[in-house]
Amino acid sequence: MKSILSFIFASLTIFQIEAQLFTKERVLNNENFDKPLLSYGYYLGLNSYDFNIDYNSNVKDIQVIKSMGFNVGLIGNIRINDYFDIRLEPGLVMSNRTLSYSGTYFEGLIYEEKDLEREIRSTYIHIPLLIKISTKRINNIKPFVVCGISTALNLSSNQDNPEDNSQGNFRLVKNNLFYELGIGVDLYLTWFKFTPSLRGIFSIKDEHIKDFDLNSPWTKNISQMQTRGIFINFTFQ
């Protein structure tokens, strides 16, 4: 956590230093853009999801093969003052991960090559509630950090599926909770505000569901399994 916070504040400092290079007074685009109490927008982005896995015994780690996913959603912003905003960002997040097992998990068992991998496709309804902390606007840019909590409904969880890994289905819980930390910069353009941002999300719940067979090679050695990921979002307001 300390490393993450240090990275965020160091990045914000860099934003401010770079901004100082452009402190020569310029024409302000959308000078009153941030004045209304309520504002709205939408975002598009990419994600890379991973799992943090804790084990019951010291066996070779399960490898998580990551793929790029896609995010899309809406933004509702409540202005507190020039430096603080509260944001609700409901959206749809699609991700894909593959768990790759070593043969040591199946020692003494008969298995096929396909048993060594489990593809996990997830479609989340993702709802973050965030606090946005901004610096002073410098000409047409305003760096910020963002933090908060979120909940997600996994529409592809397989939580209620009566078939487990013995039939090829790795099951996850349907509802999850996360905390989120990120950085970004508001760019005030002629007609709208454009905001690129980078955000990390971290699950605070154990997500995996044990197979019915307590000695299942796919879940027996997993003590805890939590999603972590990176979002790159592009916001238009």
C-alpha positions in Angstrom: 0.0 0.0 0.0 2.8 2.4 0.9 4.5 1.7 -2.4 1.3 2.4 -4.3 0.7 5.7 -2.5 4.3 6.8 -3.0 4.0 6.1 -6.7 0.7 8.0 -7.0 2.0 11.1 -5.2 5.4 11.0 -7.0 3.5 10.9 -10.3 1.3 13.8 -9.2 4.5 15.8 -8.3 5.9 15.1 -11.8 2.6 16.3 -13.3 2.9 19.5 -11.3 6.6 20.0 -12.3 5.7 19.5 -16.0 2.8 21.9 -15.7 5.1 24.6 -14.3 7.0 24.5 -17.6 3.8 25.8 -19.3 2.9 28.5 -16.7 3.1 31.3 -19.3 -0.5 32.6 -19.3 -2.6 31.3 -22.2 -6.2 31.5 -23.4 -8.3 29.3 -21.1 -10.5 26.8 -22.9 -13.8 26.1 -21.2 -12.9 28.5 -18.3 -16.1 27.8 -16.3 -16.3 24.1 -17.2 -15.9 22.9 -13.6 -18.2 25.4 -11.9 -21.6 23.6 -12.1 -22.5 21.4 -9.1 -23.3 18.4 -11.3 -21.6 17.3 -14.5 -21.7 14.2 -16.7 -19.6 12.3 -19.2 -18.6 8.9 -20.5 -15.4 6.8 -20.7 -13.8 4.2 -22.8 -10.8 2.2 -21.9 -8.7 -1.0 -21.6 -8.0 -3.3 -18.7 -5.6 -6.0 -17.7 -6.9 -8.3 -14.9 -4.8 -10.6 -12.8 -5.2 -12.8 -9.7 -3.3 -12.7 -6.5 -3.4 -16.3 -5.2 -2.4 -17.5 -1.7 -1.7 -21.2 -1.3 -2.2 -23.8 1.4 1.0 -25.6 0.7 4.3 -24.8 -1.1 3.6 -26.1 -4.6 4.6 -24.4 -7.9 2.5 -21.3 -8.4 -0.5 -21.3 -10.7 0.4 -19.0 -13.6 -2.1 -16.4 -14.6 -2.0 -15.6 -18.4 -3.5 -12.1 -18.9 -5.3 -10.6 -21.9 -6.4 -7.1 -22.7 -10.0 -6.3 -21.9 -12.4 -3.4 -22.6 -14.2 -0.9 -20.4 -17.1 1.4 -21.2 -19.3 3.5 -18.8 -20.8 6.7 -17.7 -19.7 9.4 -15.2 -21.7 11.4 -12.7 -19.6 14.1 -11.0 -20.5 16.2 -7.9 -18.3 19.3 -7.3 -17.3 20.0 -3.7 -14.9 22.8 -4.4 -12.1 23.6 -6.8 -10.0 20.7 -5.5 -12.4 17.9 -4.5 -15.1 16.0 -6.4 -17.2 12.9 -5.7 -17.7 10.6 -8.7 -19.9 7.7 -9.6 -18.7 5.7 -12.6 -21.0 2.8 -13.4 -19.7 0.7 -16.4 -19.3 -2.6 -18.1 -15.9 -4.3 -17.9 -15.0 -7.4 -20.0 -11.8 -9.3 -19.1 -10.2 -12.7 -19.9 -7.7 -14.6 -17.8 -6.3 -18.2 -18.1 -5.1 -20.2 -15.1 -2.2 -22.5 -16.1 -1.4 -25.4 -13.7 1.8 -27.4 -13.6 1.6 -31.2 -13.6 2.5 -31.3 -9.9 -1.1 -30.5 -9.1 -2.2 -33.7 -10.8 0.5 -36.0 -9.3 -0.8 -39.5 -9.1 -3.9 -38.7 -11.2 -4.8 -39.4 -14.8 -5.2 -36.1 -16.7 -5.2 -34.6 -20.2 -3.4 -31.5 -21.4 -6.7 -29.5 -21.4 -6.9 -30.1 -17.7 -3.9 -27.9 -17.1 -5.7 -24.7 -18.2 -8.9 -23.0 -17.1 -10.0 -20.0 -19.1 -11.9 -17.4 -17.0 -14.0 -15.0 -19.0 -15.6 -12.3 -16.9 -18.2 -9.6 -17.6 -18.6 -7.2 -14.8 -21.1 -4.5 -14.0 -18.6 -2.3 -12.2 -19.8 0.6 -9.9 -17.0 2.7 -8.3 -17.7 5.6 -5.8 -14.6 7.8 -5.9 -13.1 10.9 -4.5 -11.1 13.0 -7.0 -8.4 15.3 -5.5 -7.1 17.8 -8.0 -4.3 20.4 -8.1 -4.9 24.0 -9.1 -5.7 24.3 -12.8 -2.6 25.5 -14.7 -3.7 27.0 -18.1 -5.6 24.1 -19.7 -4.4 21.1 -17.6 -5.3 19.9 -14.1 -3.6 16.8 -12.6 -5.4 14.7 -10.0 -5.4 11.6 -7.9 -8.5 9.5 -7.4 -9.3 6.9 -4.7 -12.4 5.0 -3.5 -14.3 1.8 -3.3 -16.3 -0.2 -5.9 -18.6 -3.1 -6.2 -18.9 -5.4 -9.1 -21.4 -8.0 -10.3 -19.7 -10.8 -12.3 -22.3 -11.9 -14.8 -20.0 -14.8 -15.9 -19.1 -16.0 -12.4 -20.6 -19.6 -12.6 -21.4 -19.3 -8.9 -24.7 -21.2 -9.2 -23.4 -23.6 -11.8 -23.8 -27.2 -10.6 -20.8 -28.2 -12.7 -17.4 -27.5 -11.4 -13.8 -28.0 -12.7 -14.4 -31.7 -13.2 -16.7 -30.5 -16.1 -14.3 -27.7 -17.1 -16.0 -24.8 -15.1 -13.9 -22.7 -12.7 -16.4 -21.0 -10.4 -16.1 -17.5 -8.9 -18.3 -15.5 -6.5 -20.9 -13.3 -8.2 -20.4 -10.2 -6.0 -17.1 -8.5 -5.3 -15.7 -5.5 -3.5 -12.6 -3.5 -4.5 -10.6 -0.5 -3.5 -9.2 1.7 -6.2 -6.3 4.2 -6.6 -5.3 6.1 -9.6 -3.8 9.2 -11.3 -4.8 11.3 -14.3 -4.9 14.7 -15.9 -7.8 16.8 -17.1 -7.1 18.4 -20.5 -9.4 21.4 -21.3 -9.9 21.4 -25.0 -11.9 23.9 -27.1 -15.2 22.0 -27.0 -14.9 19.5 -24.2 -12.7 18.1 -21.4 -10.6 15.0 -22.2 -9.1 13.0 -19.3 -6.6 10.1 -19.7 -6.1 8.2 -16.4 -4.4 5.2 -15.0 -6.0 3.2 -12.1 -5.3 0.1 -10.1 -8.1 -2.0 -8.6 -7.7 -4.5 -5.8 -10.3 -7.0 -4.6 -10.8 -7.3 -0.8 -12.8 -10.6 -1.0 -11.8 -14.2 -1.6 -13.4 -15.0 -5.0 -12.8 -18.6 -5.7 -15.4 -21.3 -5.0 -14.1 -24.7 -4.0 -15.0 -27.7 -6.2 -17.4 -30.3 -4.7 -14.5 -32.8 -4.4 -12.4 -31.5 -1.5 -9.3 -33.1 -3.1 -9.8 -31.4 -6.5 -6.4 -30.6 -8.0 -7.8 -27.2 -9.3 -8.9 -25.8 -6.0 -7.5 -27.9 -3.1 -4.3 -25.9 -2.8 -5.9 -22.4 -3.2 -6.3 -20.6 0.1 -7.4 -17.3 -1.2 -7.8 -15.8 -4.7 -8.4 -12.1 -5.3 -8.6 -10.0 -8.5 -6.2 -7.2 -9.1 -6.1 -5.1 -12.3 -5.1 -2.0 -14.1 -7.5 0.3 -16.0 -6.4 2.8 -18.7 -9.5 5.1 -19.2 -10.2 7.9 -21.6 -13.0 10.2 -20.3 -15.0 12.7 -22.3 -17.0 15.4 -20.6 
